[in-house]
């Protein structure tokens, strides 16, 4: 009987150590993945922050902490930090000056992108999925089509 208790205790400790090592190794591989997949052509530094646990990132922290998550990361890493939420890596930017810089430099400093599922639903050739000159050209054509449609179908409009 004492042998069974010692054996069970040894098994439990062994399992605990194995799980701890597995988590530590997976965390290191996760960090290595993000370092290895970085765009080598970009010489700008990556913002400080944490990518969290493999696959889930910091989603659990975000769900549990609520609005405190943003402020705690801002205090820890500054007004610009990286994180991994809902399966997607992202950079959070706070502060009027930083946000202004990004909005004024849209498509030169950063690019926006719809989630993959939304892009699939909208289709590859929509205005929403276009960037830069292609977007401007499609938007201009859409505007002219709307104006010419209004002339045809709206009674009382100038022709």
C-alpha positions as CSV (number, residue, x, y, z in Angstrom):
1,X,0.0,0.0,0.0
2,X,2.7,2.6,0.8
3,X,4.3,1.7,-2.5
4,X,1.1,2.7,-4.4
5,X,1.0,6.1,-2.7
6,X,4.7,6.8,-3.5
7,X,4.2,5.6,-7.1
8,X,1.1,7.8,-7.5
9,X,2.9,10.8,-6.1
10,X,5.9,10.2,-8.3
11,X,3.6,9.9,-11.3
12,X,1.8,13.2,-10.5
13,X,5.1,15.0,-10.0
14,X,6.5,13.6,-13.2
15,X,3.3,14.7,-15.1
16,X,3.5,18.2,-13.6
17,X,7.2,18.6,-14.5
18,X,6.5,17.3,-18.1
19,X,3.6,19.7,-18.6
20,X,5.7,22.6,-17.2
21,X,8.6,21.7,-19.6
22,X,6.2,21.4,-22.5
23,X,4.7,24.8,-21.8
24,X,8.2,26.4,-21.5
25,X,9.4,24.8,-24.7
26,X,6.2,25.8,-26.7
27,X,6.5,29.4,-25.3
28,X,10.1,29.6,-26.6
29,X,9.1,28.1,-30.0
30,X,6.3,30.6,-30.2
31,X,8.6,33.5,-29.6
32,X,11.1,32.1,-32.1
33,X,8.3,31.8,-34.7
34,X,7.5,35.5,-34.4
35,X,11.1,36.5,-34.6
36,X,11.8,34.2,-37.6
37,X,8.7,35.4,-39.6
38,X,9.5,39.1,-39.3
39,X,10.0,41.0,-42.5
40,X,13.8,41.2,-43.0
41,X,13.5,44.1,-45.4
42,X,12.0,46.3,-42.6
43,X,14.7,47.8,-40.5
44,X,12.3,49.5,-38.1
45,X,12.2,48.0,-34.5
46,X,9.3,45.9,-33.5
47,X,7.3,47.5,-30.6
48,X,7.7,46.1,-27.1
49,X,5.1,43.7,-25.9
50,X,4.2,40.1,-25.5
51,X,2.7,37.6,-27.9
52,X,1.4,35.5,-25.0
53,X,0.8,31.8,-25.1
54,X,0.9,29.7,-28.4
55,X,-2.2,30.1,-30.5
56,X,-4.4,31.9,-27.9
57,X,-1.8,34.7,-27.3
58,X,-3.1,37.1,-24.7
59,X,-6.8,36.6,-25.4
60,X,-7.4,35.0,-22.0
61,X,-5.8,38.0,-20.2
62,X,-7.8,40.4,-22.4
63,X,-11.1,38.6,-21.6
64,X,-10.4,38.4,-17.9
65,X,-8.9,41.9,-17.4
66,X,-11.4,43.8,-19.6
67,X,-10.5,47.5,-20.0
68,X,-7.7,47.1,-17.6
69,X,-5.8,45.1,-20.2
70,X,-5.1,48.1,-22.4
71,X,-4.1,50.4,-19.6
72,X,-1.8,47.8,-18.0
73,X,0.0,47.1,-21.3
74,X,0.3,50.8,-21.9
75,X,1.9,51.3,-18.5
76,X,4.2,48.3,-19.0
77,X,5.3,48.8,-22.7
78,X,4.4,52.4,-23.6
79,X,1.9,54.0,-26.0
80,X,2.7,51.5,-28.8
81,X,2.9,47.8,-28.1
82,X,2.5,44.4,-29.8
83,X,0.1,41.7,-28.6
84,X,-1.7,38.7,-29.9
85,X,-5.5,38.7,-29.5
86,X,-8.2,36.4,-31.0
87,X,-5.7,34.5,-33.0
88,X,-4.2,37.5,-34.7
89,X,-0.9,39.4,-34.0
90,X,-1.5,43.2,-33.7
91,X,0.1,46.4,-32.7
92,X,-1.9,48.7,-30.4
93,X,-1.4,52.4,-30.7
94,X,-2.6,55.0,-28.2
95,X,-2.1,58.7,-27.9
96,X,-3.4,61.5,-30.2
97,X,0.0,62.2,-31.8
98,X,0.6,58.5,-32.6
99,X,-2.8,57.9,-34.0
100,X,-2.6,61.1,-36.1
101,X,0.7,59.9,-37.5
102,X,-0.8,56.6,-38.6
103,X,-4.0,58.2,-40.0
104,X,-2.1,60.8,-42.0
105,X,0.3,58.2,-43.3
106,X,-2.2,55.5,-44.2
107,X,-1.0,53.2,-47.0
108,X,2.5,54.6,-46.7
109,X,3.2,53.8,-43.0
110,X,0.6,51.1,-42.5
111,X,-2.0,49.2,-44.5
112,X,-5.4,48.2,-43.5
113,X,-6.9,44.8,-44.1
114,X,-10.2,43.2,-43.5
115,X,-10.2,39.8,-41.7
116,X,-9.9,36.9,-44.0
117,X,-13.5,35.7,-43.6
118,X,-14.8,39.2,-44.6
119,X,-12.5,39.4,-47.6
120,X,-13.8,36.1,-48.8
121,X,-17.4,37.2,-48.4
122,X,-16.9,40.6,-50.1
123,X,-14.7,39.1,-52.9
124,X,-11.3,40.0,-54.1
125,X,-12.4,42.8,-56.6
126,X,-14.4,45.0,-54.3
127,X,-13.7,48.6,-53.4
128,X,-13.2,47.6,-49.7
129,X,-10.5,45.1,-50.6
130,X,-8.5,47.5,-52.8
131,X,-5.6,49.7,-51.7
132,X,-4.1,52.9,-53.0
133,X,-4.5,53.9,-56.7
134,X,-6.7,50.8,-57.5
135,X,-9.1,51.8,-54.6
136,X,-9.3,55.4,-55.8
137,X,-10.0,54.3,-59.4
138,X,-12.7,51.8,-58.3
139,X,-14.3,54.4,-55.9
140,X,-14.3,57.0,-58.7
141,X,-16.0,54.6,-61.1
142,X,-18.6,53.7,-58.5
143,X,-19.3,57.3,-57.7
144,X,-19.9,58.0,-61.4
145,X,-22.1,55.0,-61.8
146,X,-24.2,56.1,-58.8
147,X,-24.5,59.6,-60.3
148,X,-25.5,58.4,-63.7
149,X,-28.0,55.9,-62.2
150,X,-29.6,58.7,-60.2
151,X,-30.1,60.7,-63.4
152,X,-31.9,57.8,-65.1
153,X,-34.1,56.7,-62.2
154,X,-34.8,59.8,-60.1
155,X,-37.7,61.8,-61.4
156,X,-37.2,65.5,-61.2
157,X,-33.4,65.3,-61.2
158,X,-31.4,67.3,-63.7
159,X,-30.4,65.5,-66.8
